[in-house]
Amino acid sequence: MTKEDALRDCLTSLGSVVVAYSGGVDSAYLALTAARTLGERAVAVTADSPSYPERHRQLAVRIARDFDLRHEIIHTSELDRPEYRANPSNRCYYCKHELYTHLSRLAAERGAIVVDGNNADDRGDYRPGRQAAREFGVRSPLDEANLTKDEIRELSRAAGLPTWDEPASACLSSRIPYQNEVTDEKLRTIERAEDALRALGFRVFRVRHHDDLARIEIARSEMPRAFEPEIAAAIVRDLKAAGYRYVSLDLQGYRMGSLNDALMLRPT
């Protein structure tokens, strides 16, 4: 049995699913496979919130439209939770708790099971949100089928999904150092800054938010462009326009979950 077959068998055994669908690589492939396996008994649900980039929301909507997915958008309010705004090291727990509270209610109304896009490569990562998933009985069919990220990308490419080579993504709050309050104003500043870098042609990067200083992490393969005089000037101009006073380039380059360094934790 192939891993694809194992995934379809897992979904079939669940009967009806609500897919936590962000429009990223993993959730897009899971949503498409669920739709092709279960038909009307699969619905992809996107949680729209201040920490969710508008670009990702548009991508999720476009994929759902182009691939005829049953798709719903709900609004979550993690910023209304003091525990989330305080930005502790387990901030993701409170975000996922908010998400699964809504998705579990939808699933209960439809006699369905909530499923997420966790895959086999995620098992060793520091992911506080997994605790919330366990508490709500969320299933992870990609992980259960032992599918890795690279395999999901290849299967997505074969299926024609435009997400197959999308860079890894995370919520905008992940750019704010732990113990620093998460606010809508900070999230919008980060989003404007990252949109500016993307418009300049950068692909893999993060803008880490340190009050009025933006610490830019760019993939090492792309970093030489940042030193070109015209590009460097444009970065400074555009990020100051986004709301920062100072703009710095992290010479270590992009590292997934670099803000976990202060906690001596594995990256997320």
Buried (B, 14 or more C-beta within 10 A) or exposed (E): EEBBEBBBBBBEEBEBBBBBBBBBBBBBBBBBBBBBBBEEBBBBBBBBBBBBBEBBBEBBBEBBEEBEBBBEBBEBEBBEBEBBBBBEBBBBBBBBBBBBEBBBEBBEEEEBBBBBBBBBBBEEBBBBBBBBBEEBEBBBBBBBBEBBBEBBBEBBBEBEBBBBEBEEBBBBBBBBEBEBEBBEEBBBBBBBBBBBBEEBEBEBBBBBBBEEEBBBBBBEEBBEBBEEEEBBEBBBEBBBEBBBEEBBBBEEBBBBBBBBEEEEBEEB
